[in-house]
Amino acid sequence: MRHAIPAWLALDRASGDLEGQIYHAVRARILAGQIGPGGALPSTRALANQLGVARSTVVAGYDRLRAEGYIAARTGSATRVAELPAHPMGHGAAPAVPALVPHEPERFAPLRPGLPDLDLFPVKAWSRCLGTRARNLRWHDLGYGEEMGLGPLREAIVEHVARTRAVVADPAQVIIVPSTAAAIDLIARLTLAPNDTVWIEDPGYPTAQAIFARAGARLVPVPVDDQGLALAAAPLSPAPSLIHVSPSHQYPTGVAMSLARRMALLDYAAAHGALIVEDDYDSEFHYAGRPLAALQGLARAAQVAYIGTFSKVLAPGLRLAYAIVPPLLLPAAQAALRRSGGAVAMHVQAAMVDFIREGHLAAHIRRMRRIYQARMEATAALLVDKWDDWLMPGPRDGGLQLAAHLRDQTTDDQALATALNQRGLGIMALSRCHLGPPRPGLLLGIASATPDLLARLDRALGETLPARAG
């Protein structure tokens, strides 16, 4: 049976990207409700014949729709529209910009959580590595490059995380991406179908919460206590498809997941077929002895995707992070990246290879670990010595931010953070990290906490805190 070509699927051949035109046209009709759940689509062969394109072009467009959960196909039966979550707006309504991510403090305010001290960026060493690569461009720098990232950089990253984090991986498992958020988004697109259950730490990383929600997942907040994710407090059903954790330095509380909790989580994930996404965003900065090895290195039967970034170690402007994924995800990851194209310039990746292998990265981490430890201790000392009646600082064994809970749990921490940030500080309200009932507090970046800045913080607290907390 031949299907007539609808007007909305007419191709503009002069514009190119025929695969993308098919994908966008079908996706738009599905989202508008004009092709309902269970509605049959033409077969790839029939549609290719009628459009006058190669069948592989239609297959690629359908593969994108299937990978993102819009359609489902079974061998021997028609391709049909999948069941999708109800659209939050009625048909025909003007789309609103969704507020998925809470408003962040000013991006370069000095106490912004997770922001390194950019004044101490190793400008000379990085500029030399980058300049050398820019002056000596080779064919791989000017071509489309490798979808998964530059081979030598993937090798250097594996060597780095094997030595510092006991990660066990092959360079083929490494994917180079511009940010932690990009890595989480890629993994979500590869692994989640609409209404899949995702366990997420509570409190947790707001950007991860937004990405999984956008993927159509059902988010289940799991409490965090002084030993990390409280597996015993998680619901018995439904079992999660994915579990997002930051076990080495939990965001935002700063606690480290105990070894017993780590092993229990790995056992649970293996038994239920759940993928663990380990967000190891700033583990290089651990101040009390050696940190526990990465969860990924402990895994045997469980599948763990490990995410790391150079944004916290060096600077977010480098736009360079990585994911180390289980082998079973590699074919789909490569196909997805081939469609979207590489996002990190090849000469920047090549410069990072030199930066790592010439020892600059390790030297910078050693230097900054000492500086950040002193600044963490000074920030905690200020809160304990002068503001102990109002604030309770959390763990300070590592990382670039310090959580401090308010003793008066009725305090509006968002109003308090707003008042502080009117003084140019960039502090975050802890309640923004909660999916469940919030526990109010403040999250302070410590990387730039010089004596002068701490004096500013002290004055700002004096001007705002007594009026808002009892």
Residue pairs with C-beta under 8 A, 6 or more apart in sequence:
1 46
2 46
2 50
3 42
3 46
3 47
3 50
4 50
5 50
5 51
8 25
8 28
8 29
9 22
9 25
9 26
9 51
11 18
11 21
11 22
11 51
11 53
12 21
15 21
18 51
18 53
18 57
19 57
19 58
19 60
19 61
19 64
20 61
21 61
22 47
22 51
22 57
22 58
22 61
22 62
23 61
23 64
23 65
26 35
26 41
26 61
26 65
26 70
26 71
27 65
27 68
27 70
29 35
30 65
30 70
30 71
30 81
30 84
31 87
32 91
33 87
33 91
35 41
35 81
36 81
37 80
37 81
37 82
37 83
37 84
38 80
38 81
38 83
39 80
39 81
40 78
40 79
40 80
41 47
41 62
41 71
41 78
41 79
41 80
41 81
42 50
43 78
43 79
44 55
44 58
44 59
44 62
44 79
45 55
47 58
48 54
48 55
48 57
48 58
51 58
60 339
62 71
62 73
62 79
63 335
64 339
65 71
66 72
66 73
67 189
67 190
67 332
67 336
68 189
69 82
69 84
69 192
69 193
69 194
69 216
70 81
70 82
70 84
71 79
71 80
71 81
71 82
72 79
72 80
72 81
72 82
73 79
73 80
82 193
82 194
83 194
84 194
84 216
85 194
85 195
85 216
88 98
89 95
89 96
100 210
100 213
100 214
101 206
101 207
101 210
102 206
102 432
104 112
104 428
105 111
105 112
105 417
105 421
105 425
105 426
105 427
105 428
106 112
106 421
106 424
106 426
107 115
108 115
108 118
108 426
109 115
109 421
109 424
109 425
109 426
110 424
110 425
110 426
110 445
110 448
110 449
110 453
111 425
111 426
111 427
111 444
111 445
111 446
111 448
111 449
111 453
111 457
112 426
112 428
112 445
113 252
113 400
113 401
113 426
113 427
113 428
113 443
113 444
113 445
114 281
114 282
114 312
114 400
114 401
114 445
115 316
115 400
115 426
115 445
115 447
115 448
116 311
116 312
116 313
116 314
116 315
116 316
116 368
116 400
116 447
117 368
117 371
117 372
117 447
117 448
118 315
119 448
120 367
120 368
120 371
121 314
121 315
122 314
122 360
122 364
125 355
125 358
125 360
125 364
126 314
126 351
126 355
126 360
129 351
129 352
129 354
129 355
129 358
129 360
130 347
130 348
130 351
132 351
132 354
133 141
133 347
133 348
133 350
133 351
133 354
134 347
137 347
140 146
140 150
140 346
141 346
141 347
141 350
142 346
143 346
144 341
144 342
145 342
145 346
146 342
147 334
147 337
147 338
147 341
147 342
148 154
148 172
148 174
148 175
148 176
148 333
148 334
148 337
149 174
149 175
149 176
149 322
149 342
149 344
149 349
150 176
150 346
150 349
150 350
150 353
151 171
152 350
152 353
153 176
153 349
153 350
153 352
153 353
154 171
154 172
154 174
154 176
154 322
155 171
156 352
156 353
156 356
156 357
157 171
157 174
157 308
157 322
157 324
157 356
158 167
158 169
158 170
158 171
158 174
158 324
159 356
160 356
160 361
161 167
161 169
161 294
161 306
161 308
161 324
162 168
162 169
164 284
165 280
165 283
165 293
165 294
165 297
165 308
166 293
166 294
166 297
167 294
167 296
167 297
167 306
167 324
168 296
168 297
169 296
169 306
169 324
172 327
172 330
173 324
173 325
173 326
173 327
173 330
174 322
174 323
174 324
175 183
175 186
175 322
175 323
175 324
175 325
175 333
175 337
176 320
176 321
176 322
176 342
176 344
176 349
177 183
177 186
177 321
177 322
177 323
177 343
177 344
178 319
178 320
178 321
178 343
178 344
179 309
179 311
179 316
179 319
179 321
180 207
180 279
180 281
180 307
180 309
180 311
180 321
181 207
181 208
181 211
182 321
182 343
183 307
183 321
183 322
183 323
184 207
184 208
184 211
184 212
184 244
184 277
184 279
184 307
185 211
186 323
186 333
186 336
186 337
187 242
187 275
187 277
187 305
187 323
187 325
187 329
188 211
188 212
188 214
188 215
188 217
188 242
189 215
189 336
190 329
190 332
190 333
190 336
191 241
191 242
191 275
191 329
192 198
192 212
192 215
192 216
192 217
192 241
192 242
193 216
193 241
194 215
194 216
194 217
195 216
195 217
195 218
196 216
196 217
196 218
196 241
196 242
197 217
197 218
197 220
197 238
197 239
197 240
197 241
198 212
198 217
198 218
198 219
198 220
198 240
198 241
198 242
198 243
198 244
199 220
199 222
199 229
199 234
199 240
199 242
199 243
199 244
199 274
200 208
200 209
200 212
200 219
200 220
200 221
200 222
200 243
200 244
200 435
201 221
201 222
201 224
201 229
201 244
201 245
201 246
201 250
201 251
202 221
202 222
202 223
202 224
202 434
202 435
202 436
203 224
203 252
203 253
203 430
203 433
203 434
203 438
203 439
204 221
204 224
204 244
204 246
204 251
204 252
204 433
204 435
205 244
205 246
205 251
205 252
205 279
205 433
206 432
206 433
208 244
208 279
209 219
209 435
212 219
212 242
212 244
213 219
217 241
217 242
219 435
220 234
220 235
220 240
221 434
221 435
221 436
222 229
222 230
222 231
222 233
222 234
223 229
223 230
223 233
223 436
224 230
224 250
224 253
224 255
225 255
226 255
227 255
227 257
227 258
227 260
227 261
228 245
228 247
228 250
228 255
228 256
228 257
228 258
228 261
228 262
229 245
229 247
229 250
229 257
229 261
229 265
231 261
231 264
231 265
231 268
239 272
239 273
239 274
240 272
240 274
241 273
241 274
241 275
242 274
242 275
242 276
242 277
243 265
243 269
243 274
243 275
243 276
243 277
244 277
244 279
245 257
245 265
245 276
245 277
245 278
245 279
245 295
246 278
246 279
246 280
246 281
247 256
247 257
247 261
247 262
247 265
247 278
247 292
247 295
248 256
248 257
248 280
248 283
248 286
248 291
248 292
248 294
248 398
249 256
249 281
249 282
249 283
249 286
249 291
249 397
249 398
249 399
250 256
250 257
251 279
251 281
251 401
251 433
252 401
252 403
252 428
252 430
252 433
252 443
253 394
253 395
253 403
254 394
254 395
254 396
254 397
254 398
254 399
254 401
254 402
254 403
255 394
255 395
256 291
256 292
256 395
256 397
256 398
257 265
257 292
257 295
259 292
262 292
262 295
262 298
263 298
265 276
265 295
266 276
266 295
266 298
266 299
266 300
266 301
266 302
266 304
267 302
268 274
269 275
269 276
269 302
269 303
269 304
270 300
270 301
270 302
270 303
274 302
274 303
275 303
275 304
275 305
275 326
276 295
276 299
276 302
276 303
276 304
276 305
277 304
277 305
277 307
278 294
278 295
278 296
278 304
278 305
278 306
278 307
279 307
280 294
280 306
280 307
280 308
281 307
281 308
281 309
281 312
282 312
282 313
282 398
282 399
282 400
283 291
283 294
283 398
284 312
284 313
284 365
284 369
285 312
285 365
285 368
285 369
285 372
285 373
285 398
285 399
285 400
286 369
286 397
286 398
287 369
287 372
287 373
287 376
287 396
287 397
287 398
288 397
288 398
291 398
294 306
295 304
295 306
296 304
296 305
296 306
296 324
303 326
303 328
304 326
305 323
305 324
305 325
305 326
305 329
306 323
306 324
306 325
307 321
307 322
307 323
307 324
308 321
308 322
308 324
309 320
309 321
309 322
310 318
310 320
310 321
310 352
311 318
311 319
311 320
311 321
312 400
313 361
313 364
313 365
313 368
314 361
314 364
318 348
318 352
319 343
319 344
319 348
320 344
320 348
320 349
320 352
325 333
355 361
356 362
372 400
372 446
372 447
375 446
375 447
375 448
375 449
375 450
376 396
376 399
376 402
376 446
376 449
377 396
378 449
378 451
378 454
379 396
379 402
379 444
379 446
379 449
379 454
379 457
380 393
380 396
380 402
382 454
382 457
382 458
383 391
383 393
383 402
383 404
384 393
386 458
386 461
387 461
387 465
389 407
390 406
390 407
390 408
390 461
390 465
390 466
390 469
391 404
391 405
391 406
391 407
391 441
391 442
391 465
392 404
392 405
392 406
392 407
392 441
393 402
393 403
393 404
394 402
394 403
394 404
394 405
395 403
396 402
400 445
400 446
400 447
401 443
401 444
401 445
401 446
402 443
402 444
402 446
403 430
403 441
403 442
403 443
404 441
404 442
404 443
404 444
405 430
405 439
405 440
405 441
406 413
406 416
406 440
406 441
406 442
406 469
407 469
408 469
408 470
409 439
409 440
410 470
411 440
411 468
411 469
411 470
412 440
412 468
413 429
413 430
413 431
413 438
413 440
413 441
413 442
414 429
414 431
414 432
415 468
416 429
416 442
416 464
416 465
416 468
416 469
417 427
417 428
417 429
417 442
419 464
419 468
420 427
420 442
420 460
420 461
420 464
421 427
423 456
423 460
423 463
425 456
425 457
425 460
426 445
427 442
427 443
427 444
427 445
428 442
428 443
429 440
429 441
429 442
429 443
430 438
430 439
430 440
430 441
430 442
430 443
431 438
431 439
431 440
431 441
433 443
444 457
449 457
